[in-house]
Amino acid sequence: MEKLQNLLLPITEIQPVFPDTKYMGSKKDLLPFIFENVRKLKFENVLDAFSGSACVSFMFKQMSKKVDSNDFLRFCFHIANGTIVNQNSPLTPEDLNLLLKNNKNRKNFVKTTFGEMFFSLEEDEFLDNLWANIQELRSPFKKSLALAAVSRACMKKRPRGIFTFTGRKNWDARKDLKISLQDQFIEACKVYNLSIFDNQKENKAFNKNVFQLNPDPYDLVYIDTPYVSPYSDCDYVRRYHFVEGFSRYWKDTPPVETTLTKKIKSYPTEFSSKKTVSSAFEKLFNHFKKSKLVVSYSSNSIPNKLEMIHLLKNFKKKVQCFEKEHLYSFGNHSHKVNNNNNHVKEYLFVGED
Ligand SMILES: C[S@@+](CC[C@H](N)C(=O)[O-])C[C@H]1O[C@@H](n2cnc3c(N)ncnc32)[C@H](O)[C@@H]1O
């Protein structure tokens, strides 16, 4: 109960902070570099077109911009809706009581489908129960916050935050893996609550394939697609299928029974294959050609720096490329921290008229 009482800190009196994230390709550590190069540009309405963890959206929100965030993953939409669009609805201790109560109407989809593949049976029950309780929250922002928090809790309780293997492989002594899922969830509610603030702008969140977005409203579009690399695939659904499935309670996205991890089918995206990625960028730059374009990419990805500049120059008169040495610790470049392939140059391309 004490934990619940601590939940509602006086959020108006403290600086909002965005929680750390291990999301694959997260730009959290690169925010100072991105900020340094976008602050010089003139813009009011910005689209974070591939928002992922929403940390870049949060930076734009802190810059007092009107921010639209988009990602085709549903759990990423909920992070943006709960933290970027939401200006003043944190989860209260009363909400937490509702979320943690025993719900007789709960289903048992997680328990019967996944058993002990990712979590204990007790933790599966907690998730089934939580889903039923989340449906009772009336505010869409609070629903999103709770879904963002449960996704974070589940990822914290997995080595490297991913669902590509089952059981306790790579399970080490880290504290995060020992904390119960319920306590992880309460902690996640707390940290997402701390990110909520009002920037006096009508921010929005979308859950669409990027090409379905209306390109008209934006002065600037920030583009951070999956990085296509020869060293590793960049399939977000494969890594995060469990939290993505949970965020829909697997409605319309059933687990594929024949797969080892019971993952859902990957969503098609032209940005994850060597064959289609260059034409996808061309199509994307054309789609948003009226806006300033800011693109994150890295030196060991496809297309390379010169090709990217060439593609941008088809649509923008002035193209600049800023660079920074960067060490990825996980995910898109290699699974091994000390592998040289992780030492890359991070690029920020800026295209203007
Ligand atoms: C490199 S990550 C973005 C990381 C984010 N900027 C951050 O800092 O956390 C790329 C994102 O693109 C999303 N994505 C991939 N293809 C997409 C598409 N066609 N439309 C919308 N989102 C897409 C993925 O779900 C993933 O979250």
The ligand as an SDF file (V2000), in Angstrom:
LIG
                    3D

 27 29  0  0  0  0  0  0  0  0999 V2000
   14.6780    2.6640  -34.8750 C   0  0  0  0  0  0  0  0  0  0  0  0
   13.0670    2.3920  -34.1920 S   0  0  0  0  0  0  0  0  0  0  0  0
   12.6080    3.9990  -33.6320 C   0  0  0  0  0  0  0  0  0  0  0  0
   13.2870    4.3140  -32.3390 C   0  0  0  0  0  0  0  0  0  0  0  0
   12.8070    5.5890  -31.6840 C   0  0  0  0  0  0  0  0  0  0  0  0
   13.1880    6.7650  -32.4170 N   0  0  0  0  0  0  0  0  0  0  0  0
   13.3550    5.6580  -30.2830 C   0  0  0  0  0  0  0  0  0  0  0  0
   14.2330    6.5060  -30.0140 O   0  0  0  0  0  0  0  0  0  0  0  0
   12.9430    4.8480  -29.4460 O   0  0  0  0  0  0  0  0  0  0  0  0
   12.0700    2.1610  -35.6250 C   0  0  0  0  0  0  0  0  0  0  0  0
   10.5640    2.0480  -35.3580 C   0  0  0  0  0  0  0  0  0  0  0  0
    9.9040    2.0280  -36.6170 O   0  0  0  0  0  0  0  0  0  0  0  0
    8.7010    1.2740  -36.4980 C   0  0  0  0  0  0  0  0  0  0  0  0
    8.2800    0.9520  -37.8840 N   0  0  0  0  0  0  0  0  0  0  0  0
    8.9010    0.1400  -38.7630 C   0  0  0  0  0  0  0  0  0  0  0  0
    8.2840    0.1860  -39.9600 N   0  0  0  0  0  0  0  0  0  0  0  0
    7.2520    1.0480  -39.8390 C   0  0  0  0  0  0  0  0  0  0  0  0
    6.2730    1.5320  -40.7440 C   0  0  0  0  0  0  0  0  0  0  0  0
    6.2310    1.1070  -42.0090 N   0  0  0  0  0  0  0  0  0  0  0  0
    5.3720    2.4390  -40.3030 N   0  0  0  0  0  0  0  0  0  0  0  0
    5.4180    2.8670  -39.0120 C   0  0  0  0  0  0  0  0  0  0  0  0
    6.3160    2.4260  -38.1080 N   0  0  0  0  0  0  0  0  0  0  0  0
    7.2420    1.5430  -38.5160 C   0  0  0  0  0  0  0  0  0  0  0  0
    9.1210    0.1240  -35.5960 C   0  0  0  0  0  0  0  0  0  0  0  0
    8.0050   -0.4190  -34.9340 O   0  0  0  0  0  0  0  0  0  0  0  0
   10.1070    0.8010  -34.6300 C   0  0  0  0  0  0  0  0  0  0  0  0
    9.4840    1.1710  -33.4290 O   0  0  0  0  0  0  0  0  0  0  0  0
  1  2  1  0
  2  3  1  0
  2 10  1  0
  3  4  1  0
  4  5  1  0
  5  6  1  0
  5  7  1  0
  7  8  2  0
  7  9  1  0
 10 11  1  0
 11 12  1  0
 11 26  1  0
 12 13  1  0
 13 14  1  0
 13 24  1  0
 14 15  1  0
 14 23  1  0
 15 16  2  0
 16 17  1  0
 17 18  1  0
 17 23  2  0
 18 19  1  0
 18 20  2  0
 20 21  1  0
 21 22  2  0
 22 23  1  0
 24 25  1  0
 24 26  1  0
 26 27  1  0
M  CHG  2   2   1   9  -1
M  END
$$$$
